[in-house]
Amino acid sequence: MTLAENVGLPLDLHTDLGRDEIVQIVHFKLSLVGLGGFEDFYPSEISGGMRKRAGLARAIALDPEVLFFDEPSAGLDPVSAKNLDDLIIEINQSLGATVIIVTHELPSIFTIANNAVFLDTTTRTVGGNGDPKQMLETSDNPDVIRFLTRGEVNAKSNAKDVTP
């Protein structure tokens, strides 16, 4: 399927909108993610970063209240990953959707998150939650500090000297 067909599929399946309305929405959603003019391209014809943005356009086709991302920047170079982070923030602000992201990418965590939950795989409990920048300064959990500093800081007292 082309990008337009991909983005239009949820609208075809879950709305009573006519063809012209769907075409307008598809064009708008692709433009919103920086892919205006790529409607007739196939996923195999675009870059990995563009594919991620096309997937985002499809995910927002129905204006959901919640967007869930699982490692959204996986496989992207650092510049493309930052651009995707910025796009996620922009979509969050313009659509007002709640964004939930599962990621291990610290730059994304510090850029996007205003609330992060750290899961402790040993105890299978929440190791900490809150604003990640704040947690870096105030957490008493050495595992959270270790995660937020890529293992470079072993004590909370040293965390104040780390710039993410």
C-alpha positions as CSV (number, residue, x, y, z in Angstrom):
1,M,0.0,0.0,0.0
2,T,1.1,3.6,-0.6
3,L,1.6,6.0,2.3
4,A,-1.8,7.5,1.6
5,E,-3.5,4.1,1.6
6,N,-1.7,3.2,4.8
7,V,-2.8,6.4,6.6
8,G,-6.3,6.2,5.1
9,L,-6.9,2.6,6.1
10,P,-8.1,3.3,9.7
11,L,-10.4,6.0,8.4
12,D,-11.8,3.6,5.8
13,L,-12.3,0.9,8.4
14,H,-13.6,2.9,11.4
15,T,-15.5,5.9,10.0
16,D,-18.3,6.8,7.6
17,L,-16.3,9.5,6.0
18,G,-16.4,9.9,2.2
19,R,-13.5,9.4,-0.1
20,D,-12.8,13.2,-0.5
21,E,-12.8,13.7,3.2
22,I,-10.4,10.8,3.8
23,V,-8.1,12.2,1.1
24,Q,-8.1,15.6,2.8
25,I,-7.4,14.1,6.3
26,V,-4.6,11.8,4.9
27,H,-2.9,14.8,3.2
28,F,-3.2,16.8,6.5
29,K,-1.8,14.0,8.6
30,L,1.1,13.3,6.3
31,S,1.9,17.0,6.1
32,L,1.8,17.2,9.9
33,V,4.6,14.7,10.1
34,G,6.6,16.3,7.3
35,L,5.6,13.9,4.5
36,G,3.3,16.1,2.5
37,G,3.8,15.2,-1.2
38,F,4.8,11.6,-0.4
39,E,1.2,10.2,-0.6
40,D,2.0,8.0,-3.6
41,F,5.2,6.6,-2.3
42,Y,5.6,3.0,-1.0
43,P,7.3,2.3,2.4
44,S,10.1,0.6,0.5
45,E,10.8,3.8,-1.4
46,I,11.5,6.0,1.7
47,S,14.0,6.1,4.5
48,G,13.7,4.5,7.9
49,G,13.0,7.8,9.6
50,M,10.4,8.6,7.0
51,R,8.8,5.2,7.6
52,K,8.6,6.0,11.3
53,R,6.9,9.3,10.5
54,A,4.5,7.6,8.2
55,G,3.6,5.2,11.0
56,L,3.0,8.2,13.2
57,A,0.7,9.7,10.6
58,R,-1.3,6.5,10.5
59,A,-1.4,6.3,14.3
60,I,-2.9,9.8,14.5
61,A,-5.3,9.3,11.6
62,L,-8.3,8.9,14.0
63,D,-7.1,11.6,16.5
64,P,-6.6,9.2,19.4
65,E,-6.5,10.4,23.0
66,V,-3.5,8.2,23.8
67,L,-0.4,7.4,21.6
68,F,1.7,4.5,22.6
69,F,5.3,4.2,21.3
70,D,7.6,1.2,21.8
71,E,11.3,2.2,21.3
72,P,10.3,4.8,18.6
73,S,13.8,5.8,17.7
74,A,15.2,2.2,17.4
75,G,17.4,1.9,14.4
76,L,17.6,5.6,13.7
77,D,20.8,7.7,13.6
78,P,21.1,10.3,16.4
79,V,19.9,13.3,14.3
80,S,16.8,11.4,13.0
81,A,16.1,10.2,16.5
82,K,16.1,13.8,17.8
83,N,13.9,14.9,14.9
84,L,11.4,12.1,15.8
85,D,11.6,13.2,19.5
86,D,10.8,16.8,18.4
87,L,7.9,15.6,16.2
88,I,6.5,13.5,19.1
89,I,6.5,16.6,21.3
90,E,4.9,18.7,18.6
91,I,2.2,16.1,18.0
92,N,1.6,15.9,21.7
93,Q,1.2,19.7,22.0
94,S,-0.9,20.1,18.8
95,L,-3.3,17.2,19.3
96,G,-3.3,17.1,23.1
97,A,-2.9,13.4,23.1
98,T,-1.3,11.6,26.0
99,V,2.0,10.1,24.9
100,I,3.3,6.9,26.5
101,I,6.8,5.8,25.4
102,V,8.8,2.7,26.3
103,T,12.4,3.5,25.7
104,H,15.9,3.1,26.9
105,E,17.2,6.2,25.0
106,L,18.2,8.7,27.6
107,P,18.2,11.7,25.2
108,S,14.5,10.9,24.4
109,I,13.7,10.4,28.1
110,F,15.1,13.8,29.1
111,T,13.7,15.5,26.0
112,I,10.1,14.2,25.9
113,A,9.2,12.9,29.4
114,N,7.6,15.0,32.1
115,N,6.9,11.8,34.0
116,A,9.0,8.6,33.8
117,V,8.4,5.3,35.4
118,F,11.5,3.1,36.1
119,L,10.8,-0.6,36.4
120,D,13.1,-2.7,38.6
121,T,13.5,-6.0,36.9
122,T,15.0,-7.7,40.0
123,T,12.2,-6.8,42.4
124,R,9.5,-6.5,39.6
125,T,8.4,-3.2,41.2
126,V,8.5,0.5,40.3
127,G,12.0,1.7,41.2
128,G,11.0,5.3,40.8
129,N,8.7,7.7,39.0
130,G,8.5,11.4,38.3
131,D,10.2,14.0,36.1
132,P,13.5,12.4,35.0
133,K,15.5,15.6,35.4
134,Q,14.1,15.9,38.9
135,M,14.8,12.3,39.7
136,L,18.4,12.6,38.6
137,E,18.8,15.3,41.3
138,T,16.6,13.8,44.1
139,S,16.3,10.0,43.7
140,D,17.5,7.8,46.6
141,N,17.4,4.7,44.3
142,P,21.0,4.0,43.1
143,D,19.6,1.9,40.2
144,V,17.6,4.9,38.9
145,I,20.6,7.1,39.2
146,R,22.8,4.5,37.5
147,F,20.3,4.2,34.7
148,L,19.9,8.0,34.2
149,T,23.7,8.4,34.1
150,R,24.5,5.4,32.0
151,G,26.2,3.8,34.9
152,E,28.7,6.6,35.3
153,V,27.5,7.7,38.7
154,N,27.2,5.3,41.5
155,A,26.0,7.6,44.2
156,K,23.3,10.2,44.4
157,S,25.7,12.9,45.6
158,N,27.6,12.7,42.3
159,A,24.4,13.0,40.2
160,K,24.3,16.7,40.6
161,D,27.6,16.9,38.6
162,V,26.1,15.1,35.6
163,T,24.6,16.9,32.7
164,P,22.4,14.6,30.6
